[in-house]
Amino acid sequence: MKKEDIHLDDWKRILFGDAPAEFALEVLVRTLLIYFIFLLVLRLMGKRMNSQLTITELAVMVTLGAIVAVPMQIPNRGLLPAVVLLLVVLFMQRGLNWWALRRRKVELTLQGDVTILAKDGVLLMDKLKAERVSHEQLYAQLRGKKITHLGEVKRVYMEADGLFSIYKRKKPGPGLSVLPEQDENLREAQQKVPDQKVCNYCGYLATATDHAGNQCPKCGHAEWVAAVQ
């Protein structure tokens, strides 16, 4: 379109584009048809598509969105090619799931694996960095489970679909507080453990010599704070 064809008072072009106004009714029909076909394809893909998505399922969803967008809006594009593409993606997704079910290596490649982010009250910093999970993202998940310090944590898993699974210790030990620093009153109300320090970066519970100006043996940081329980 040339710039001399652009006019701010050209409401027909602004509202309907270059297509005739009657195409608005056809868009409604196209959208309804694609909508119900799309629902059918998603139903055939299985219940996983309705939950938290893995990376392959996210790729499928983006692809489906790209397929259905064009035939709903462009008058010179028919619906049949879009339906064929939807069926191709459907069979591809079902085929990959079938293959992954029979080959563990394929499953790990396509969908990823579980990652341990915390173990016995200590954050595994190399795993957090690999998964690009920040302290506050993890702490928010812990606070959501009513956990106030890392001493309560036995394991934190990051599942293949990105969800967090958190298991508590039966008998919590001293640990690093996960309460927000802005909430000074609540942090001060936490019971401190006398002469017990934890690494302020990973939550490692220090020995008497660890925190005497030394670096944390787990993460290499040298900032120690009082452990809470």
N, C-alpha and C positions, 0 to 999 in steps of 0.2 A: 504494500500500500504506500502510495506517495504522500508526502507531507501535506501537499495542497488538497488531498482528499480528507484531511482531518479537520472537522469542524465541531466545536464544543456544543453547538445547538442541534447537531445531527442525532436526535434521540433514537431514530429508527436503527441507525448503525450501532449506537451505544447499547441499545437493549437487545437487538436481534442479530447484530453483525451483518454479514453480507447475505445471509439466508433470508428467505421470505418469512413474514410473521407467522404464517401457518406452520412453519417448522417447529415452533414452540410446542404445539400439540403433539407433533411427531416425537419430540424429545421426551415428552411425558410417556408415550407408549414405549419408546426405546428403553427408557430408564426402568420401567416396570418389568419389561421382559428380561433385561440384563440382571435386574435385582433378584428375580426369582431363580434364574439360571445360576447366578452367583451363590445364592443360598443353597441350592441343590449340590453344587460342586463342593462347597465348604462342608456340607453334611456328609458327603461321601468321603471326604478327606479324614474324617474321624473327630473324636472329641478333643484331641490334643490341640486342634486349631482354635478352640474356644478358651484355652487356658494360657498360661505364660508361655511365650514362644521361644523355641530354640533358634539358633542362627539360621538353620535351613528353613524352618517354618516362617521366620521373618522375611527371608528372601522370597519365599512363595507368595506371601501376602503382598509384598511390594509389587511383584510381577503381576499378580491378579489385578491390583489396582490400576497398573499401567494398561493392561489388556482391556478392561471394561470402560476406561475413561473415554477413549477415542470414539467408538461406535455410538456412544450415547449423545455425543455433541456435534459430530461432523456429518452433514447431510449426505455427502457422497461416499460414505463408508457404510457397508452393509453389516448386519449383525452376525451372519454366518461365520466369517473368518474369526470373529471374537469367540464364538461358541467353540469352534475347533481348537483355538488356542487354549481356552479354559480346560477342555478335555485333555489336551496334551499335558498341561501342567498337572492336572489331576492324576493322570497315569504315571507321570514322572515322580510325583510326590509319593504315591502309593508304592511305586517300584523301589524308590530309595529306602522307604521304611521297611519293605520286605527284605531288601539286601542287608540293611543295618541289623535287622533282627537275627540274621543268620551269620553275620560276620562282626565280631566284636570290634575289630580294628576299623571297619567301615563306620560303625556306630560312633566310635570315639572321634573319627575324622569329621563326620558330618554334624554331630550333635554335641561334641565336647564331653568332658568328664567332670566328676565332682572334684572340688578343691578344698583342702582343709585350710581354713584361715586362722584358726586359734586352737590351741591344744593345752589343756591343763592350766588355764589362766594366762597363757602367754600368746601374744600375736605372732604369727609366722610372717615376718615382714617381706620375705622374698615372694611369698604367695600373694600377699596383698598387692605388691607392686606388679606382679605378673597379671593379676586380674583387674588392675587399675581401680582398686577399692581403697578409699581414703579412711583414715581413722574415724572421722565423723559419720561416714556412711555406715560403717560397722557398728559404731557406738549407738547410732539411732536404732538399728535393728535390735541391739541388746536392750536398750531402754524400752523398746516396744514389748519386750518379754519380761518387764519388771526387774531387770538385772541392773544393779547399781555399781558393781565393780567386777573386774576380770576374775577375781578369786572364786566367783560363783560359776564360772564357765568351765565345762569339761571339753566340749568340742563346738566349733562353728564350722559348718560346711557351706560352701557355695555350690548349689546344684547346677547341673548342665543348663537348666532353663533360667538361671540367674536368681532363683529364690535362695533364701538363707534358711538352713536348718540349724537350730541351736539346742544343745543339750547341757543341762545344768549338773553340777556336782551334787552328790548326795550330802556331802559335808563341805561347805564352802571354806576356803582358806583365805588368807590375806591377799589383797590384790589392788590393782590400779583402778581408781575411780573412773567411771565412764559418764558421770554427770557433767553437764555443761559448765565450763568455767565461769560463764556469766551468772550462773545461779550460785553465788558465793555463800549465801546462807545455808542452802541445802548441802553444799559440799563441806562446809565447816561443821555441820551437824553429824556427818559421818564419823563413826568411831575409828580413831587412829590406833594402829598397833604399835606399842612402844618399841623403839629401837629396831623397827623393821622398815626397810626401804624397798621400793620397786622402781624399775626403769620407767621413766615417764613416756617412753616411746613405744616399747613393746610389752610392758607389764611384767618383765622378768623379776622374780622375787630374789632379792640380793642376799648374799651372805654378809657377815660383818666386814669382810675385807673388800668385797666387790664395790661398795659405794664409797670407799675412802679415796675419792678422786680418780677412780679407775673407770674404764669404759665397760659398758654392758657386754658380757660374753656372748649374748645372743644377737644383738643388733649393732653394737659398736658405738652407741651413744653414751654420754656420760652425765646425763641429767637424772638425778634420783629424787624421788618424792616419798613422803610417808605413805605406807601401805594402810588400807582401810579394810574394815570387815563389817 
